[in-house]
Amino acid sequence: MSAHEDHNLDWIRDSGASVTQTLTRWAEGGLAALPVGKGWDVVRMDRPHGWRTVQALRNAGAKIGPVLHNADHVDVFVPAGSVEDWDQPGARVLAKGDRLHVPPPAVVAPHTLLTRSWIVAPGTTLTDGTALYEAYAAASASMAMDGGR
């Protein structure tokens, strides 16, 4: 079994990217560039908000889909079209066709590949857009109360 066979790869196919090219890029030790906006959308937020938002989702018992992070931000995968009306300050929805550079699903925090890793590895679930919106708002309120930490 290869290192990637134990992970569902439909999320790559859903993006419109080539699964073969993605796996080859990973096998070469690199990141794969996947297009956003076809199979899923991505909400990008700064790292403190992102980690706090993931915690708020967990506290709410929400199903959490892929969550990627690097030194600057956290990216949360949601169903395509589910966050079109996003209006939370400090976070934005990546544009359709933007490229997201992702490591293999096995690279989960605290491990990294070229400064990126998964907080939640890709599988068959995406984070509900409404649940993410509410969790982000709760995280923002929580951070405001404790001085942004």
C-alpha positions in Angstrom: 0.0 0.0 0.0 1.4 3.4 -0.9 1.5 6.3 1.6 -1.6 7.8 0.0 -3.8 4.8 -0.5 -5.2 5.0 3.0 -6.6 8.5 2.3 -9.7 9.3 0.2 -8.4 11.2 -2.8 -11.8 12.3 -4.2 -11.1 15.8 -2.8 -8.3 16.1 -5.4 -10.5 14.8 -8.2 -13.3 17.2 -7.1 -10.9 20.2 -7.4 -10.4 19.4 -11.1 -6.7 18.6 -10.6 -5.1 15.4 -11.8 -4.7 12.9 -9.0 -1.7 11.3 -10.8 0.1 14.7 -11.0 -0.7 15.5 -7.4 0.6 12.1 -6.2 3.7 12.5 -8.3 4.4 16.0 -6.9 4.0 14.6 -3.4 6.3 11.7 -4.1 8.9 14.2 -5.3 8.7 15.9 -1.9 6.8 18.9 -3.0 3.4 20.6 -2.5 0.6 20.1 -5.0 -1.2 23.1 -6.4 -4.9 22.5 -6.4 -7.5 24.9 -7.9 -10.1 26.3 -5.5 -13.8 26.8 -6.4 -14.9 23.7 -8.2 -15.3 20.9 -5.7 -14.8 23.1 -2.6 -14.2 26.6 -1.5 -11.7 27.8 1.0 -12.0 30.4 3.8 -8.6 31.9 4.7 -8.0 33.5 8.1 -5.0 34.5 10.1 -3.4 31.8 12.3 -4.7 32.9 15.7 -8.3 33.2 14.4 -7.9 29.9 12.5 -6.8 27.8 15.4 -9.4 29.4 17.7 -12.1 28.8 15.0 -11.2 25.1 14.7 -11.5 24.8 18.5 -14.9 26.5 18.4 -16.0 24.0 15.7 -14.8 21.1 17.9 -16.5 22.6 21.0 -19.8 22.8 19.0 -19.5 19.2 17.9 -19.4 20.2 14.2 -18.0 17.9 11.5 -14.7 19.5 10.4 -13.3 19.0 6.9 -9.8 19.7 5.8 -8.0 22.5 7.5 -4.6 23.6 6.3 -2.1 25.9 7.9 1.2 27.6 7.4 3.2 30.4 9.1 0.7 33.1 8.2 -2.8 31.7 7.8 -5.3 28.9 8.2 -7.5 27.6 5.3 -10.7 25.8 5.9 -12.4 23.8 3.1 -16.2 24.2 2.7 -18.7 23.1 0.1 -18.5 25.1 -3.1 -20.9 28.1 -2.9 -21.6 27.8 0.8 -19.8 30.9 1.9 -20.6 33.3 -1.0 -22.0 35.9 1.5 -19.0 35.7 3.8 -18.6 39.1 5.6 -16.5 38.4 8.6 -13.6 40.8 9.0 -10.1 39.3 9.0 -11.1 36.3 6.8 -11.8 36.0 3.1 -13.0 33.4 0.6 -10.4 32.5 -1.9 -11.4 33.3 -5.5 -12.4 30.5 -7.9 -9.3 29.3 -9.7 -6.9 30.4 -7.0 -4.3 27.7 -6.4 -3.8 26.2 -2.9 -0.5 24.5 -2.3 -1.1 21.4 -0.2 1.1 18.7 1.3 0.1 15.1 1.4 -2.7 14.2 3.8 -0.2 12.4 6.1 1.5 15.7 6.9 -0.4 16.7 10.0 0.6 19.3 12.6 3.1 19.5 14.2 4.8 18.0 11.1 5.2 20.3 8.1 6.3 20.2 4.5 7.6 23.5 3.1 5.9 25.3 6.1 2.5 23.7 5.5 0.6 21.0 7.3 -2.9 19.9 8.0 -4.7 20.6 11.2 -7.4 18.3 10.0 -6.4 16.0 7.1 -8.6 15.7 4.0 -11.2 13.0 4.0 -14.8 12.7 2.9 -16.2 15.7 4.9 -16.2 19.4 4.3 -16.9 21.9 7.0 -20.4 23.4 6.9 -20.2 27.0 5.8 -22.8 28.2 8.3 -21.0 26.3 11.2 -17.7 27.9 10.1 -19.3 31.4 10.0 -20.6 30.9 13.5 -17.4 29.4 14.9 -15.4 32.3 13.4 -17.7 34.9 15.0 -17.4 33.1 18.3 -13.6 32.9 18.0 -13.4 36.6 17.1 -15.5 37.5 20.2 -13.4 35.3 22.4 -10.2 36.8 21.1 -11.6 40.4 21.7 -12.3 39.5 25.3 -8.8 38.2 26.0 -7.0 40.9 24.1 -6.5 39.1 20.8 -4.5 36.2 22.2 
